[in-house]
Amino acid sequence: MANILVVDDEMGIRELLSEILSDEGHAVQIAENAGQARQQRAAGVPDLVLLDIWMPDTDGVTLLKEWQRDGLLTMPVIMMSGHATIDTAVEATRIGAINFLEKPISLQKLLKAVQQGLSKSGDPMRISSAYPKALPPAGSEPFAAPLHAPAARMVAAQPASAPPAAEIDEGQFFAMTYELPLREARDAFERVYFEYHLGREGGSMTRVADKTGLERTHLYRKLKQLGIESVKAARKLQCDAVPDAPSEPSS
């Protein structure tokens, strides 16, 4: 998708924005002050910048002025603040910012602002390594999702006389037993279910939410509850779906 620079002096906000944007498939760079932001900008032009206004060394509006003065404001910039006045927001917009987000930032407003910002950046940089490629479409060779501990116990505990394995989706199966507590059985199924869709959708939370019928915020909470890191899980599934290359015969 796109290369996004997040500039904020609060570690919690940097980590949260980085996690959300990474889950959407973007490559995220972070800076905790204006000095680091200058270095990141000198190293390359991001597709979008999320820039905090109140920072200890140089505030975001001053940095925005610098970039505008030096001809470096060639990318969309979205300002963020929890304490800025309307006048500050207007000034940032006059200098060249395309949007202003008030903290705490809701997930919906963030993703909408990012989408609008990237649409203004022309042709966003495509980062092939930033997100996993989508797995083969339906009808192609199926892949087996890795099973976490409770799901692995389902397979290990499968008695010889047990009913046939239940089908998860197009060609994907896992065996189950009725001996597990309901909560463990449900969690095991949900892990396999969500990892399957994360793999098929290349880690895109938007598409997974649409496929599973969950609101995106609920989906984030569910994955966290199950201990699934969406993009990492999708990458792991993608790797597991590719068979090992045959070893060369020894001479």
N, C-alpha and C positions, 0 to 999 in steps of 0.2 A: 504494500500500500504506500504510505507516505512516511517521510522522515520528519519527526516533530521534536522541537526543542522546548522543554519545560523549564522555566526559570522561576524559582521560588525559594526563599530562605528557610521555609518550614519543611523539615524532612518528611513529616507525615503527609503533607500535601503532595510533595514530589513523588513519594512512593505510591500514593493512591492514584494520582493521575497517570503515572507510568504504568501501573498495573492495568488500569482500565483501557488505556490506549493500546497497550501491548496485546490485550485480549481481543481488541478489534483488528489486530493484524498489523499495526503500525510499528515502525522502528522508532524508539524513543531515546533521546539524549536528555540529560539533566544538567542543570547548573544551579548552584545555591546562591549565587550573587552575580552582580553585573560584570565583574572581572572574568568569571568563568564563562558567562554568556558571550562576552567579546571574543574569547578564545574559540568558543564553539562556532561563532559566526565567521571568524577568520579562517577556520578550517574548512568551511563549506557552507553553502546556502541551504538552510532547512526549507522544507515545504510549508511549514507553519511554526509559529512561535506562540507559546502561552506564557505571558510575561506578567509577573507580580508587580504591583505598583510600589508597595512599601517594602524596601530592602535596606539593610544596614549601611552598606557602603555607598551605593548610588541607586537612587530610586528608579523605578521602571519608566516613568515619564521622561526623566533626564536621559536614560539610555536610549529610549525611542527617539529623542531629539538628536542624539549623537548619530544614530544610524541614518536618520533622515538627512542630517547635515553632510555626512560623509558619503552619501549615495549608496548606503548599505541596506536601506529599507526596501529591499527587492522581494520580500516575502510577506505574506499576510501575518499580522500580529494581533493577537487577542489579549487584551489587558484583563488582569484579575485583581480583586481587592475586597477586603471585608470592611474597610473603613473609608474608602474614597467618597468624595462628594460628587454631586452631579457636575459641578464645574470641572473637577479633575477628569471625569469621564469624557466630557465634551472636549477638553483640551487634548486628551490623548487621541480622540477621534479626529480632531482637526490636524494633528501632526501626521497621522497616517494609520492609526490603529483601525481595524475593521469592525471590532466588536468589544464589548465590555461585559465581563461576568462577575457578579457579586458573590462573594463567599458567604456561607457555604454553598458550593456549586452543586446543583442537582445533576444526576446522571443524564437525564434527558436534555437539559440545557447545554451541558458540556458536549455531548455527541452531536447535537444539532449545530452548535457553533463551530465545531471542528469540521463537520461536513460542509457547512457554508463557506468556511475559510478555505478549505482545500479546493472548492469549486472556483474560488477566485484566484488560485495560484496557477491557473493554466493547466499544465500537464504535470501532475504530481510525480515525483521521483518514484520509480518502482523499485522496491527493495526485495529482491527474490529471496534473500536469506532471512528476512525479517519475519516471515510467516511460512508455515508448511504448505506445500502444494496439496490441492484437494486430492483425495483418494479416488480410485476408479469409480465411475458412475455405476448405477444399478445395472445388473446384467453382466458385468465383468467379473473377473475372478474374485471371490470373497476373501476376506482376511479374518484372522482370528484375533479378537481383542485380548490383551493380557488380563488375567484375573487377579484381583487383590486377595488378601488373605481369606476373608469370609467366602468369596466366590470360589477360591481354590479349594476350600474345605467342601464346598458343594460337590465338586468333581471328585475329590478324594473319597467322600462318603457315599458316593453313588452305589447302591447295591445292585447286584446282577439282575434282580427281578424288578427294578424300578421302571416307571413309565418312560417312554421315549423322551429325549431331550426336547425342551421347549424352544421354539423358534423365536429369535429376537427380532430379526429383520432379514432382508434379502440374503439368505445364505449364512447368516451368522448365528451360531448356536452356543449354548452352554448347558451342561447337565446340572440338575438340581435335585436336592433331597428335601424331604418334608421334615427332617429331624432337627433342622436349625430353628432357633427362636425367630419369631416373625420379624422383629426389627433387623436382625442380622441378614435374614434372607432378603428382605426388602432393600436394605442398603447395598447388598452385593449386586442385586439386579440393577439398581439405579446407577451404580458405578459403571457397570458394563454398558448400560443403556446410554449414559451421557458421554462416555469415552467413545462409543461407536459414532454418535452424531458429531462430536468434536472432530474426530478423524475424518469423517465424510465431508464436513464443511470447512476443513482447513483451519480450525480453531476460531472461526468467526462467531462471536457471541450473538451477533444480530441474526445470522441464519439459523444457529442452533435454537435460539429463543423462538423463532418462527416455526421451525420444524417440531419442537417439543410442546408448543402451545403455552410457554411460560413467559410472563413479563420479565424483561431483562434483569431488573433488580432482584427479583425472586430467583432467577437462574444463577446470578452471582452468589447469592446466599446458599443455594442448594449445592453448588460445586464446592464452596468453602466447607460446608458441613460434611461433605463426602470426602474431603481431602484431595480434591482434584484441582490441579493447576491447569487451566484450559489449554493454553498454547503448548505447554510442555507435554501435556497428555496427547495432544494432536500430533506433535512431533514424534513422540514415542510410538504411537500407533502407526504413523507413516513409516517409521524405521522397521517396526515389526512386520509390516505388510510386505516389505521387500525381502525376498529370500536371499540367504547368504550365497555369495558366488562360490561355485565349485572350486575346491582346492586343486592345485596342479599335482599330477601324479609325481611321486618321488622317483628320482632316477636310480 
